[in-house]
Amino acid sequence: MIAIIDYGMGNLHSVSKAVERLGYEAVVTADPAVIAAADGAILPGVGAFGDAMDNLRETKLDEATKAYAASGKPLIGICLGMQLLFTQSEEHGVNEGLNLLPGKVIRFQGDYKVPHMGWNKLNFQQDSPLFKGLEEGHVYFVHSYHAKPEVASDLLATTDYHQQVTAIVGRGNVYGMQFHPEKSSELGIKLLGNFLALTGSPVVQR
C-alpha cells in the first residue's frame, strides 16, 4: 500500500489515480498509523510553503512524515511537497521546513517570467534508481520558488530556466520532484513508477 499524505493542500486525486494506473494500491490518509504501515509514502503539495507547514504541524503529520523517513522506507515529495523536505523557505517570510534535506527554497529572481511554467528538459546529474531504463526528456513545471540543496550529492536532476534549477533530489530513501510526474506524460509516469518499484509493494493490477 502506498500512503498519500493528506494535510489539506495536495493534488491528491491526480496523484492517487497515477499510482493506481501504475498498478499499486493508493490510500489517501491523514492517519499516522496508516502512514507508518505503508510500503511507500508520497507527500504532495500545492500552495504556499508556510500554510503547508502550519497544516502539517496542526495535524501532527510533520512528525509522522519525519518518522516515516527515519524508518528507511521510500518517501517522495512532489512539487510543494519536495520543497517541504528542505530546511526552510523564504516564501512570505522565513518558514521552517521538515529539514529532511539541508537547503533553502528561494524565489526566482530576474527579468523573466515567474512562475516558471511549462515543459522543460531534465538533466540527470548522477545515477539514481529513479532513472532506471530512462532517458532525459521533458516534464511539466509550475513554480515560483526553487530549492537550493546544500549537499551536491542530494541533487539528482536539474532543468534550465535562466539558471540551473533543482528538479529531482534524493538522499537515501527520501526523494523529491519539483515537477508534477502525474502530469508529465510518459517520462513523468515512468519516474513515478521507478519510485514505486523501490517500495516493494505488490502490484495489484495492470
N, C-alpha and C positions, 0 to 999 in steps of 0.2 A: 504494500500500500504506500502511496505517495501522498504526504500531507501538504496541502496548500494552505499556508498560514493566513488566516483571516483576521486582520486587525482593523478592517473597515476602510481600507484605502487601496485595495488591489484590483487588478484586472482579472478577477477570479474566474469568471466564466470562460474567457478565451484560453487562459492557461489550463484550466481543468479539461476543457474539450481537447486541447492539443495533447495533453498527457493520455487521455483516453484513446485518441486516434492512434497513438503510438503503441497501444495495447496494454496499458497499465491501469490499475485501479487508482483513481484520484479521489481524495476526500478533502473537501474544504472545511477547515476546522479552526476554532479558537480554543480548543481544549488542550492544555499542556500534556495531558496523559496520552491523548491520541497522537499528538506530535511526537512525543517521546517513543511511541511504539512503532512509528513509521519506518519504512526501509530507506526513504529519502524525503527531504523536505524542500519546499520552494517558498521563498519569501518574495511575493510580487510587490508592486507598488506603483501608484500613480498619484501625483500631487506634490505637496511641499514636505521637505525633509523634517522640519520641526514638528509639524502636525502629525506626521507618521510616527516619530519617536514618542510624542505625547501619547498617542493611541497605544503604542506598544507597551509603554510603561504602565498606563492605566489598567491594561488588561493582563499585565504580568507576562506578556508574550515576549518582551525583551529578554527576560530571564529564561523563558522556555527556549528561545532561539539560541541563546548562548550555551545553554545546557546541551542542546542538540548538537551544536558544533563541537562541543567538548566530547561528545560521545564517539566521535570518529566516523559517524555515518554521513553520507553525502548531503550537503546543503548548498542551495544556489539562490542567489538574489537576482531578480530581474528588474531592469530599469531603475526606478527609485529604490527597489529592494537591494540592488547592488550597491548603491550609494550608502544605504543604511549600514552596510557591513564595515564602513570606514570609521575612523576616529571621530571626525567632526565635519560639519558642513558650514559654509558661510551664507547659506540661503536664509534671507530675512534675519540676519544676525548670526552669531556663532551658536550652533546647536551640536551637542554631543551625540555621536552615533553608537553603534554596538561595539565598535573597537575590536572587531574580529580581524581586521586588516589595518595596519597602520597607514595613515594617509589622510588627506583632506579632500573635500569636494568644493570646487570653486566655480564661479560663474565665467562663462565665455566673455572675454574682453577683446574688443577690436571693432573695426569698421566693417562689419559683415553681419549677415542676418542671424539673429538669435530669436527663437530657438534654432538649434541645429535640427533640421527636419528633412528626412528623405533617405534615399538608398545610398549607402557608402560601402566601399570595399573594405573587407577585413584584411589585415596584415598579420599573419601569425608570427609571433616574436620568439617562441620556443615550443618545444614539443609538449603536448598535453593529451591525455586520453580523450578530451573533448573533441580533438581534431582527427581522431582515428578514421581513416578512409576518406577524408575530406580535403578539398582544395579551397584555397582562398576565393571568396566571392562576396556578393553584396548582401547586406542586411539592412533592416529599417530602423532608423533612429528618430527619436523625438525627445530632445532635452535641451535645457538652458544651462545646466551645470554639468561639470565633468570631474571625474576622480583623478587625483594625483597620488598614486601609491608611493610610499616612502621606500619600499624594498623592490628593487628591479626585478627580482625573480617572481614577484607576485603578478607581474604584467604579462599576460599570455597573448593578447592580441590588441592591436590598435587600429584606428582608422585615421584618415586625414580630413580635417576640417579647419583649414587655415593654420593648422598646427597638428602635432601628433596627439591624438585623443584616445584615452583608455576605452577599450571596447569589451575586453574579457579579462577577468582577473581570476587568480586561483592560488590557494595555499593549502596543501594537504587535502582535506575533504571539503574545504569551503571554496565555492566558486561564485562568480558574478558575471552577468552580461548586461551591458548598458542598454543595448537594443532590445527589441521585443522578438524573441525567437519564434513565438507563435504567430507573428505577423510578417515573418521574414522569408516566406516562400520555402523552397526545398532545403536550402542551406540552414536556415534557422531551425526547421523541424529536425534535421539530422543532428545539429548541435545539441538540441534538447534531448534527442534520442540517445546520443552518446552519454550525456549526463545520467539519464535514467538507467542506462545499462550498468553504470557504476553502482547502483543501489542494490543490485542482486534481487530486486523484486520480481516475482514471476510475471511473465506476460500472460494476460488473461484473455486477450482477443487480438485479432488482426483484421 
